[in-house]
């Protein structure tokens, strides 16, 4: 299964041409994509108004919406953060360490366009597209 980060969804909704957006669009109808609840939150925070938010919600509800944070993921995400910090790497956004850890723990690949995921790939085994 492939999780899609808000960085890719936002670029998709803004019609920004990028490799992650091209990959995302090529995957529609071809493989199961999942949207994390916290990814949904990030995307909806950027909606212009309620009508725009409703359109985004409708489109994203076509995919599996999953809970990304629970007690086990919280503990593991904090551990992963400390591991990276011990290597001199600070992940800027807590949400990114949660998303990355969720994907690592569940064996999902992550489609993104956010540099904060690179250390999770390099040092923790996050699979990315």
Protein Blocks (a to p, Z undefined) as FASTA:
>chain_A
ZZddfklmmmmmnopacfklmmmmmmgokaccdddfklmmmmmmmpmblmlmmmmmmmmm
mpccddfbdfklmmmmmmmmmmmmmnopacfblklmmmmmmmmmnopacddddfklmmmm
mmnopacZZ
